[in-house]
Amino acid sequence: MKKVIKELKPYVPEKTLDEMKSELGLSKLVRLSANENPYGTSKTVKDAVVNWAYSQSNRYPDSDATELRQLICQKFDLDPKQIVFGVGLDEVIVMLSRVFLEPGDVELISSPTFSEYALHAEIEEAKVEKVPVLANGGIDFSGMLQAITPKTKLVWICNPNNPTATFETVDDIENFVKQVPKETLVLIDEAYIDFVTEKNPSAMDLTKKYSNIVVMRTFSKAYGLANFRVGYAVFSKEVAEQVQKTRLPYNVNSVAQVAATAAFKDQAFVADVVEKNAVEREKLQKFFDKVGFKYYQSQANFIFFQYEDASGLAQYLLENGYLIRTGLLPNWLRITVGTSEDNQTIIKLIEKYLG
Ligand code: PMP
C-alpha cells in the first residue's frame, strides 16, 4: 500500500439523520451542516425519475450524458466537448488531481477552503501550499500570485468559498488568471455560485478565453439533487479531451442523468430557492450583527461565524434538533441557511443560549 494512504486522514462524511437521531434520542433533527437544499427538489424530478424506463436497467447508461450536456451547452453557450461529467464534484476533484498532479508537484489553495482539494493532492503525493484568506475572508490573490512557482500545477479558487461563503468577482478572477503562468491550471469551484445575488457572478465564459481555466458546477446544492451525485467541469476543448480519457465510461447513471436533466429544465425552482435563501441569509446575518458574532459576508447558502464557545453552542443546538458544522477552524461554526421556520427557531435558540 502507498505510504501516503496509511497516513491519510479521510474525509468524514455526514452520518445519516436516522443514525444521529437514535444516538441522541431525538424525534426531529434538521441538518444544517452539509449545505444541502432545505427546499427539497423540483417536483418535475420526481416525475422524470418515476417515469424512467426501468426496462433499461440491464443496459449501460449514455456515457456522454447527451441530453444533459446539450442543455448545459445551450444555457452557457459552450461547445459540448468542453464538459466532463462526474459523480458529483467529488469525483471531478479526484479526476483533476489524478490528471494534473505528479508526486512532488505543488497544489496551491487559499485557507480555509474545501478540504477535498488537499486530500486528493495528498493521495497523488503532491505538496499542498496554503495562502491564508484576507481579514474579510476573501482570497488573497496577490499572496497567491507570489506563492506560484514552476512547480505549482493547480490553483484552487472556491467561489463562493466553502467555508467562508465569501465571493470573488469575475474581474478579480480574470485579473488573477492573466498573471498566472499558462502551465498552471486555475480551478474555479462554483458549487455555490447559484446563490450569489450579485450580477453575472460566474467565470464560465473565461473557459472560452483561457486554456488554463476550469469551472466546476454541481447539481447538489441549488438544484437540490445531492443524493443523485451529478457534477461537471468545463474546460477548454483541448484540456477536456485529455481529462475525458481518465473518466470511468459510465460514471453518471441514467437515473441521475434523468433527474439532473429535469432539474436543469426547471430554472423557476432554482430561482425560487435562491430568492428564499437570500432573504433568510440576510435575516441570519442581521441577527449575528445584533448579537455581535463575527462572520464573513455570505454570498452562499451558509454562513461562517465566530463565537468563543463554539462547541458549547453547537452542542446546545444539536440537543435542540439542529446540526451545524464544527471543526473547520477553532471557535468558528458554519451554518447552512435553512427555511424561514428553521431560521426563526435557530435565532430563538441562540438568544436563549446567550441569555
Ligand atoms: N465543492 C465544494 C466547495 C463543496 O462544498 C462540495 C460539497 N460539500 C463539493 C465540491 C462536492 O459536491 P458534490 O460532490 O455533491 O457535487
Boltz pocket constraint, residues with backbone or C-beta under 6 A from the ligand:
constraints:
  - pocket:
      binder: B
      contacts: [[A, 34], [A, 35], [A, 87], [A, 88], [A, 89], [A, 90], [A, 91], [A, 114], [A, 158], [A, 160], [A, 162], [A, 189], [A, 191], [A, 217], [A, 218], [A, 219], [A, 220], [A, 226], [A, 229], [A, 230], [A, 231]]
      max_distance: 6.0
